[in-house]
Amino acid sequence: MRLLTGHPVRHFGRIDSTNLEARRLAQQAERGPLWLLADEQTLGRGRLGRSWVSEPGNLYATFLFAITQGSHLAAQVSFVAALAVHDTVVTLRPELSPRIKWPNDVLIGGAKFCGVLPEVVGENPTRIGIGFGLNIAHAPEGTPYPVTALGADLSVATVLKELDASLVRRLAQWDEGRDFTSIRADWSACALGLGGSVTATSGTRQLAGTFRELAADGALVLAQADGTVTPIHSGEVSFAELEALRRKHA
């Protein structure tokens, strides 16, 4: 496969995980940038350690690259990657109007079709592997939430080429954190539930309020009715707008 950016692609028929392969390569001093693409994964993972079903016909790939800054910037890459996926859908399926659910789930009609998992896989220099799982030919069954796919008429090669181009643009915009402000602004313009009611579960706490904004460190800023403002850095968040959207498309 030839990518317009010149990024090499290492293709695997079957592998445990492209993110795990990125980590192995980083341990061997690989810096990238390069793509690791698999037809099938046996140990695909999503956010919070969840498994990600990886049957043939969809896109499973990791982009491995190095940055000159420290690993503390890795959290920002979640938002960069989500925007790249959003841009890819807008280009290939403009009628679908994708939205981004905090922090990096890209949804179509309230249904999930993509998983994004950025990880620091090496140090000195910092190397990051961004794992992407995009449903193209089919969506898994029996999931606890609605899922969808882009459509079997799109090939994995077509989607990867567009994703690669979109990711290059967004990484250049981000500029290793020097312009995360514009990334935040663009992400917010695509965000689902911003300004609406949310319920967040973080550890043993459950909080309800309004999704005020995306903080400078990537946290979801939740404003409660009593005026308390709480940054949510991890955990489960339910969005009233998402529930309404899913009822509409049910």
N, C-alpha and C positions, 0 to 999 in steps of 0.2 A: 504494500500500500504506500502511495506517495502522498505526503502532506505538503501543502503549499508553503508552509513555514519552514520546511526542511527538517522538522523534528523526526527522528527515526522512530519506528514502531517495531517492538519485539512481540511477535505473535505466538500465543500458546493455544493449543487445542484444548487442553484441560490442565488446570493448576489449582493449588489450594486457595490462593488469593493473590491478586495482583498487588495489593498493598504489602502483603508479606514478601513478595518477590522484590518490591521496591526496597524494603528494609534489608533484605539479603544483599542486594546490589550496593546499597549505601555502605554496608559493612565491608564491601570490597572496594570502597573508595569511588564508586560511581557517583557522578554529580549531575548527570543529565545535561540539558533537558531531553527527555525521551518519554515515549509512551510504552506501557506494558498492556497488551490487549489479549484477552482470553475469550475463547468460545464458551467456556464453562468453568465455573469455580466450585470447589467442593467445600470451602470454608469462607464464603462471602460474609461480610459483616456490615452492619449499619451503625447508626449512632447509638450510644449507650450500650454497645456490645450486642445488639440484636443481630440475629442471622438475617442474611439477605439472599432470597432464593435466586439461584443463578443457573437457569436452564439455557440451553443453546437458543440463539435467535435474537437475544437482546445484547446490549453493549455493556461489557464489563472491562473497565480500563483504569489504569492509574497513570497520572502524569507525575513524573519524578523530576524535580528541579532543585537548584541550590539558590540561596539568598545570602547576601553579605551581612545582613543584620542577624540578631539573635533569635532564638526559638520563641521568644515571648510574642512575636508577631504572628505566629502560626494561627492563632484563633481568628485573626482577621481574614485569613484565606477562605474560611467557610463562606463568608459573604461574597468574596470575589468569585468563588466557584459557583455559588448559586446564581449570581448574575450571568455568568457565562452559559449556564444551562438555560436560563430564562431567554437569553439572546438567541440561543440555538433554536429553541422552539418558535420564537417570534419569526425567525428567518424561514424555517422549514414548514411550520404549521401556523401561520399568522392568524388564522381564524380561531385558534384555541384559547387565546388570551390567558396565558399562564400567570400565576401569582406565586409569591414566595411566602411560605410559612416559617416563622422564626424557628431556628436560625437559618437553615439552608434546604428545607424541603420545597421543591418546586411542584406545584399542584396544577391540575387541569380540571376545571369544573368541580373543585373540591376533592378530587381523587389524586392519590400519589402515583407518580410514574417514575420517580428518580430518587436515588439515594446518593448522598455526597459525604465522603469521609476523609477529611484532610488529617494527616498525621505527620509529626516530626519523625523521620526515619534515620537521621544521621546528624552528627554535630561536627563542627570545625572543618568545613563550613556547615551551617545549618542546611539540611536537605529535607524537603517536604514531599510527601507523596499524597496526591489528591485522588482518592478513589471515587470513581463514578459508576453507578449502576443505573442504566436507562432502559426501561421497558419499551421495546420497539415492536417486536413481532407478537408478543403476548404479555399478559399480566398474570401473576400467580393467583391461585384460588385459595379460599379459606383464610384470608387475611382479616385481622380485627378492624380494618378500616378500608374504605373504598380505594381501589387501585385501577389504573388504566394503562394504556400503551399508546405510543405515537402512531402506529400503523405499520402493518407488514409490508406495505409498498415502499417504505424507506429501508435502505440497506444500512447495515452497521457501518460500512465504509463511509457512506454519505453523512451519517450523523457524526461520526468521529471527525471527519474533515471540518465540519462546521463547528463542532465543539472546540477543536484545536484552535481554529481561527478566533473564535469568541474568547477563549481563555487567554490567548496571547494579548488581545486588546485589553481585557480587563486587568491582567497582571501589569501591563504597561501603565494603565491608568492608576492602579494602586501604588506602584512605584515603591515597593517594599515598605509600605506604611506611610510614606511621605504625603500621599493624597488619599488616605482613608476617608477623609471628610467627603470627597465626591462619591466614593463608593457607598458610604452611608446614605447619601442623598439619593443616589440611583436605586439602591436597595429599598429605601423607604417608599419610593414612588411605585414600586412593584409589590409592596408588602401587603399581606392579607391581615386584616384585623387591626391595623394601625388606627388609633383613635376610638376603637370599640371596646366592648367588654371582654375581659379575659379572666380565666381562673388558672392559677399556677400552683403546682405541687412541687415543692423543693424540699427534699428530705422528709421530715415529718410535718412540715408546715403547709397549709393550704391558704392561699391568698386570692382575693377577688378584687377586681378594680378595672381600670382603663389602661390600655396599652398606649402610653404617652409618646414614647419615642425609642429609637435605638441609641443606646449610650455610646460614648466615644470608645469604650472598650468592648463593644458588641453585646452588652447586656440588654435585655428587654426591660425597659423602665415601666414599672407598674405603679399607677397612682390609685390609692385606695380612697374611699369616700370620706374618711376622716382627715384627708390631706397627707397621710403618710406616703412617701415615695420609696419604693423598694426595687433595687436592681436584681433581676433574675438572670443568673449566669448559666444555670443548667436545670434540668428537671422537665416535667411534663407541663405543657401549657395548652389549655382549651380556649378556642376562640369562638365567640358567639357568631361572628360573620361566617366562619367556616361551617358551623352547624346549619346555619340558614342556607348556605350554598349547597350543602349536601342534600338537604331536604328538597331543594329546588330541582336538583338533578337526579333525585331518587326515582 
